[in-house]
Amino acid sequence: MKKTFSLLLALGLALSLTACGNDPASDIPWETDDGGGTEATENEANTTENEANTTEDTSARLLDEADTASSAVTLYYFDGETVTSRTCYTTDREDELLETLNVSVTLAEDADLSEWEAPCYGLWTCDGEGYDLTLAYYDGLWLDRDGNVWAGEADFSACWDELEGEDEDGTLSVLNFPNAGYLAPVNSLFLAVSDTADESGISTMPLEMIMTVLDVTDGVVTVLIDNQSGYEMSYGEYFSLETEQDGEWYVLPPQGTLEFDDIAYILQDMEQAEETCDLTAYGALPAGHYRIVKDDMTAEFWLDENGALTNAG
């Protein structure tokens, strides 16, 4: 009786599996009648989904995050020498302006910022979280606040004309142009001539107040300030970065925001102090000749292609 029951149970299980279509052989894709159609269909579906995700990730409307209810909208125009801005504060007009400019864009392939020319346009407003939303535009290309380049035609010229007379400021420099920090290191058009020294090249700080670069590590410069002036001196946290091109010094705009505490450090006569200047807001700097400027003191240094301190020059 035990043997008969076991045989019947085995037959029942086999019939049940066959009826449910769970033949083990059917799980082997290369032995199915349709040549693996089920797996092929799944792979095709995954490929289609991935392509859709890729398309979604490389297209955008860059002004979707703008919050006109709590922020003004400023347009910039750079003619190659000066930067002019026009600002709109009326929410309805801001919305109309952004609706015109908020075109669909796609990530640009092989975008070369060194080829940007004047005239070009910029835009500033804030997003819903209160952060700056900045864009630069030239000949169908957009440069966003993260340094990404997008392609999409927009009529900035018409919008600029529309804001004629709206809180206009024609005293700005290229340092005020949106996202110039990404353009300046590779395009001399976006460099501002330094006014640190007078015509004779002599700094206004006493020559006995000397600053030298000791180290550059991971974008942070360590400087030594040496007070040999005969007097008690003070200096602050603020600094700027300049680069030398063909014998001329130019101010580099940062890619991000530089923030400094409003504090004065006292340095007694014959004393020294080490300070750090974080250059990470300037992004990856190309090899070249630079100088830190702090309270009219300057400290020159050279960087190699890896961003390390070098004795070149």
Disulfide bonds with the S-S distance in Angstrom:
none
